[in-house]
């Protein structure tokens, strides 16, 4: 049964916080579905449902079976799954996406229920680039448009393309990286929405329109229709957007943005997040309103949906869809079935520095938060980590009665602190708090404090580390922080994992 409408609480952007970039959205009746990129993580392509565009609940992941997604350990971090487009056509959901790892390419999966199961991939080798979009014209012809921006006719049920791709538009003069195209039929025009300027501070959204889906396209005189470049707006890098109509017929843009913190140049640590902005139309061109931190209450009922419980006791046979692992998740290495009520991770010789690390975590979704886990290290070595990639992570690790805090930043790896603990399960803790930029231009965005809980419940800190080293501005790449549990050696059991937002 759908949730009942609720009175408004505080409505805030980002509407999907944490590493949820490249959002694509479609509407089916009263329901909205949204998909994001997932890069080196498995399962791939998180899928969200909403009835009000403001509250989003994760209902699954489109690529959640190894037959659908194999990410090799030879693939670097931020390879893998880039920029899906989700659409509903002819009673089915269609999702097209690029697997940027070796042996990958563009693929299409379909489903009748967006919560899954999604089909095995239909490969589309004739699609010539990243950021594919699908659109159907009035006579049922399907067009696939990719970054660049070029287009090819496609049969999405087989992946077969017809003819040679033709160039549609390359965005504004001098702007780099025309990408993230989406095509729509709205009124008398076909609109071609793109991102340009690159996914960093220069990011922007531009639009062109034509009379047919294949063009020719006339650029909007007001391009870019959205950019925060050169502003002091708290949301930066705004771009990679998709258009959707609200329940009342109003128009909205779903887009990615980042929240840099600290002094200069500003570091963003949660990755690229999903934001919502209003759109109005002037002379048949869209005009994008404020990407407001506090969203005004919309004129339609709100459906907050279920909130994920703070603590996961690992009582269920299947992991919640928000848990993600690095590159793969073989059942023999990550299971709740071996020791009921516990998550069991089995190391395969890889530490957090290795691409085959056995790690299961969740996105850090709040600028300030605390994560805790009760870990039984009696048969192995592992712990709790804040991970950006193989070369950028902080961890508190336990082996027998020894606890160590390890920091890896680029090619530097060091043990920051060590102490002994009584034998048996131990609560490992990571607390992340924001720095005040009032402390000056060199102040980092946040601090990451790692420690243990004593038998009487008090917390002992072992190390407090500058958060800038786990930011995209330092590490590079397309992802964001993920906090989770790992096994470096042997078998490590986790009784529960608790994630608590601290920033209200
Ligand atoms: C994606 C491109 C982009 O393919 O970043 O911000 C790339 N936009 O459209 C990776 O997410």
Boltz pocket constraint, residues with backbone or C-beta under 6 A from the ligand:
constraints:
  - pocket:
      binder: B
      contacts: [[A, 21], [A, 22], [A, 37], [A, 82], [A, 83], [A, 130], [A, 131], [A, 179], [A, 180], [A, 195], [A, 198], [A, 199], [A, 239], [A, 240], [A, 256], [A, 478]]
      max_distance: 6.0
